[in-house]
Amino acid sequence: MAKILICDPIANEAVQMMKDAGLEVIEKTTITPDELVAEIKDYDAMVVRSRTKVTAAIIDAMENMKIIARGGVGLDNIDQKYIKDKGLAIKVVNTPAASSASVAELVIGMMFGIARFIPFGNHEIKKGEWPKNKMKGVELGGKTLGIIGIGRIGQEVAKRATALGMTCVAYDEYIPDSPLPDIVKMLPKDELLAQSDFITLHIPFDPDFGPTIKADEFAKMKDGVFLVNASRGGTVDENALLDALNSGKVARAALDVLAKEPLDDENIRNHPNIYLTPHIGASTVEGQFRVGTELAEKLIAEFK
């Protein structure tokens, strides 16, 4: 019987699916890196989300591992290069489509939030203030949304933004032609930066390249642009973002992902024009169900 370690929470239905298929499933969803090194050798598969980092030390401790299943899109928390360099026959799989709608809806919510000061208003009223004269916002309708990365999530954002009356333009290093030609126009990155009223990122972080949005990119944007990042921490240079916010180049920013999580940068935490959420893009009941059941299906198929 294959033995599966669940390192991060997934839907209960998915756990039951695996058990019903005859897999031995052990849930340790608060396991620490040191505990994982000591625990992992007996397992045939492991399930992780974004919390658990599958590092070289953890990989070295594996003895029976056949598949690492990542619930979500990115695989940057799994050291795939180390697996390859060691010549290990460990398959790495993920669920790239399962949480797309959840992330896209968060992005739209963040755009409304920064356009209309929603988190600010809530915070001030609960303090006993009435900040109506500080909350003149802007409409999303009629604005241009620049989408950097027009894969599955970027496309879902575009569909929703178009329904709100926004004009969508996109840049993607790997996708030259628009996957949604009726609603998304592809542009070079510099043109997108110059034309967009709102910008949202849907790209992986490449540690060899570094941030996609740095000081040079901020300089090419419209004054008073709005920025949303629900992709990966590190894709935006956070020091450059602070400078852009302080100069007025960026009006407000909403970040679901950060270079270091949990956040320990007080400048980011305390900036009045940065609104934050703790990497919750896929954290919906529906998204978690789709992620979990897709993971379960892949693991069941692997060990059938």
ChimeraX attribute file (.defattr): number of C-alpha atoms within 10 A of each C-alpha:
attribute: neighborCount
match mode: 1-to-1
recipient: residues
	/A:1	9
	/A:2	18
	/A:3	17
	/A:4	25
	/A:5	22
	/A:6	20
	/A:7	21
	/A:8	19
	/A:9	18
	/A:10	23
	/A:11	17
	/A:12	12
	/A:13	13
	/A:14	20
	/A:15	22
	/A:16	15
	/A:17	16
	/A:18	20
	/A:19	16
	/A:20	11
	/A:21	15
	/A:22	15
	/A:23	19
	/A:24	16
	/A:25	18
	/A:26	15
	/A:27	16
	/A:28	14
	/A:29	16
	/A:30	13
	/A:31	15
	/A:32	13
	/A:33	15
	/A:34	10
	/A:35	12
	/A:36	20
	/A:37	19
	/A:38	12
	/A:39	15
	/A:40	21
	/A:41	16
	/A:42	16
	/A:43	20
	/A:44	21
	/A:45	25
	/A:46	24
	/A:47	25
	/A:48	24
	/A:49	21
	/A:50	16
	/A:51	16
	/A:52	19
	/A:53	17
	/A:54	20
	/A:55	16
	/A:56	15
	/A:57	12
	/A:58	19
	/A:59	22
	/A:60	14
	/A:61	16
	/A:62	20
	/A:63	12
	/A:64	15
	/A:65	21
	/A:66	19
	/A:67	21
	/A:68	21
	/A:69	24
	/A:70	25
	/A:71	28
	/A:72	25
	/A:73	22
	/A:74	18
	/A:75	21
	/A:76	15
	/A:77	15
	/A:78	21
	/A:79	15
	/A:80	19
	/A:81	10
	/A:82	14
	/A:83	18
	/A:84	11
	/A:85	8
	/A:86	11
	/A:87	9
	/A:88	13
	/A:89	11
	/A:90	18
	/A:91	14
	/A:92	16
	/A:93	18
	/A:94	21
	/A:95	20
	/A:96	18
	/A:97	16
	/A:98	24
	/A:99	24
	/A:100	22
	/A:101	22
	/A:102	20
	/A:103	26
	/A:104	25
	/A:105	18
	/A:106	21
	/A:107	27
	/A:108	18
	/A:109	14
	/A:110	25
	/A:111	24
	/A:112	16
	/A:113	19
	/A:114	23
	/A:115	20
	/A:116	17
	/A:117	19
	/A:118	16
	/A:119	14
	/A:120	18
	/A:121	18
	/A:122	13
	/A:123	12
	/A:124	13
	/A:125	12
	/A:126	9
	/A:127	9
	/A:128	8
	/A:129	11
	/A:130	12
	/A:131	13
	/A:132	10
	/A:133	6
	/A:134	10
	/A:135	13
	/A:136	9
	/A:137	13
	/A:138	12
	/A:139	13
	/A:140	20
	/A:141	13
	/A:142	12
	/A:143	18
	/A:144	20
	/A:145	27
	/A:146	31
	/A:147	31
	/A:148	23
	/A:149	21
	/A:150	29
	/A:151	19
	/A:152	18
	/A:153	26
	/A:154	25
	/A:155	24
	/A:156	17
	/A:157	25
	/A:158	25
	/A:159	16
	/A:160	16
	/A:161	24
	/A:162	17
	/A:163	11
	/A:164	15
	/A:165	14
	/A:166	21
	/A:167	21
	/A:168	24
	/A:169	26
	/A:170	30
	/A:171	25
	/A:172	20
	/A:173	11
	/A:174	9
	/A:175	13
	/A:176	13
	/A:177	15
	/A:178	18
	/A:179	15
	/A:180	13
	/A:181	9
	/A:182	7
	/A:183	17
	/A:184	23
	/A:185	17
	/A:186	23
	/A:187	20
	/A:188	13
	/A:189	18
	/A:190	12
	/A:191	16
	/A:192	24
	/A:193	27
	/A:194	17
	/A:195	19
	/A:196	23
	/A:197	23
	/A:198	27
	/A:199	24
	/A:200	25
	/A:201	25
	/A:202	24
	/A:203	22
	/A:204	17
	/A:205	20
	/A:206	13
	/A:207	10
	/A:208	6
	/A:209	8
	/A:210	13
	/A:211	17
	/A:212	18
	/A:213	17
	/A:214	17
	/A:215	17
	/A:216	10
	/A:217	15
	/A:218	22
	/A:219	15
	/A:220	16
	/A:221	23
	/A:222	17
	/A:223	16
	/A:224	16
	/A:225	22
	/A:226	23
	/A:227	25
	/A:228	26
	/A:229	23
	/A:230	26
	/A:231	27
	/A:232	21
	/A:233	20
	/A:234	20
	/A:235	25
	/A:236	27
	/A:237	18
	/A:238	20
	/A:239	13
	/A:240	17
	/A:241	22
	/A:242	18
	/A:243	14
	/A:244	22
	/A:245	22
	/A:246	14
	/A:247	12
	/A:248	13
	/A:249	19
	/A:250	24
	/A:251	20
	/A:252	26
	/A:253	27
	/A:254	22
	/A:255	22
	/A:256	21
	/A:257	24
	/A:258	25
	/A:259	17
	/A:260	10
	/A:261	12
	/A:262	11
	/A:263	13
	/A:264	11
	/A:265	13
	/A:266	8
	/A:267	12
	/A:268	19
	/A:269	12
	/A:270	10
	/A:271	14
	/A:272	12
	/A:273	18
	/A:274	22
	/A:275	22
	/A:276	18
	/A:277	14
	/A:278	12
	/A:279	20
	/A:280	13
	/A:281	22
	/A:282	23
	/A:283	14
	/A:284	15
	/A:285	10
	/A:286	15
	/A:287	20
	/A:288	22
	/A:289	19
	/A:290	21
	/A:291	25
	/A:292	25
	/A:293	23
	/A:294	20
	/A:295	26
	/A:296	24
	/A:297	14
	/A:298	17
	/A:299	23
	/A:300	18
	/A:301	10
	/A:302	13
	/A:303	16
	/A:304	11
